[in-house]
């Protein structure tokens, strides 16, 4: 289950979909897209490849330290905890 409090309810899943933001430091852009709550890292990468026409590696949220890269289990954990202090934090795409 996703760990979202009442104050964070605007980021709660709707119809099985969540908003995931991606920050791309090389272009200083933030992109957002809807994904199923059970999206895999592989499907997530494919979706961004088709949307941006670039291969991305993903690391911890822009607000996380130290920087780390994901395997699928870590990615699922990040999805469940991406909303912190009322903010839907972006994942970083490199």
C-alpha positions as CSV (number, residue, x, y, z in Angstrom):
1,X,0.0,0.0,0.0
2,X,1.1,3.6,-0.7
3,X,1.9,5.6,2.5
4,X,0.1,8.8,1.9
5,X,-1.5,10.8,4.7
6,X,-4.7,12.8,4.6
7,X,-2.8,16.1,4.1
8,X,-1.1,14.5,1.0
9,X,-4.3,13.2,-0.4
10,X,-4.0,15.2,-3.6
11,X,-1.2,12.9,-4.5
12,X,-3.1,9.7,-3.6
13,X,-3.9,7.2,-6.3
14,X,-7.0,7.9,-8.4
15,X,-8.4,5.1,-10.5
16,X,-5.2,3.1,-9.8
17,X,-3.0,5.8,-11.3
18,X,-0.4,8.1,-9.6
19,X,1.5,11.1,-10.8
20,X,5.3,10.6,-10.9
21,X,7.5,13.6,-11.6
22,X,11.0,13.3,-13.2
23,X,13.6,16.0,-12.8
24,X,16.3,16.0,-15.5
25,X,19.3,18.1,-14.3
26,X,20.9,18.3,-17.7
27,X,18.0,20.3,-19.1
28,X,16.7,21.7,-15.7
29,X,13.2,20.3,-16.6
30,X,10.6,18.6,-14.5
31,X,8.2,16.3,-16.4
32,X,5.1,14.6,-14.9
33,X,3.1,11.6,-16.1
34,X,0.4,9.2,-14.8
35,X,1.4,5.7,-14.1
36,X,-0.3,2.6,-12.6
37,X,0.5,2.2,-8.9
38,X,2.3,-1.1,-9.7
39,X,4.5,0.2,-12.5
40,X,7.8,-1.6,-12.9
41,X,11.1,0.1,-13.3
42,X,11.4,-1.4,-16.8
43,X,8.0,-0.1,-17.9
44,X,8.8,3.3,-16.3
45,X,12.0,3.5,-18.3
46,X,10.2,2.5,-21.5
47,X,7.5,5.1,-21.0
48,X,10.1,7.9,-20.6
49,X,12.0,6.7,-23.6
50,X,8.9,6.9,-25.8
51,X,8.0,10.3,-24.3
52,X,11.4,12.0,-24.5
53,X,13.3,9.8,-27.0
54,X,16.2,9.5,-24.6
55,X,17.4,6.6,-22.4
56,X,17.4,7.6,-18.8
57,X,18.8,6.1,-15.6
58,X,16.9,7.0,-12.5
59,X,18.2,7.8,-9.1
60,X,16.7,8.8,-5.8
61,X,14.6,11.9,-5.5
62,X,16.1,15.3,-5.9
63,X,15.6,15.7,-2.2
64,X,17.2,12.4,-1.1
65,X,20.9,12.0,-0.2
66,X,23.1,10.3,-0.9
67,X,22.3,9.7,-4.6
68,X,21.5,6.1,-5.4
69,X,20.4,4.2,-8.5
70,X,17.4,1.9,-8.5
71,X,16.7,-1.7,-8.9
72,X,13.0,-2.7,-9.2
73,X,12.5,-3.3,-5.5
74,X,14.1,0.0,-4.6
75,X,12.0,1.7,-7.2
76,X,8.8,0.2,-5.8
77,X,9.8,1.5,-2.3
78,X,10.5,4.9,-3.7
79,X,7.1,5.0,-5.4
80,X,5.4,4.2,-2.1
81,X,7.3,7.0,-0.3
82,X,7.6,9.7,-3.0
83,X,5.2,12.0,-1.2
84,X,6.9,13.7,1.8
85,X,5.8,16.6,3.8
86,X,2.9,17.2,1.4
87,X,5.2,17.3,-1.7
88,X,5.2,14.8,-4.6
89,X,9.0,14.7,-4.9
90,X,10.6,14.0,-8.3
91,X,12.8,11.1,-9.2
92,X,16.0,12.1,-11.0
93,X,16.6,11.1,-14.6
94,X,20.2,11.0,-15.9
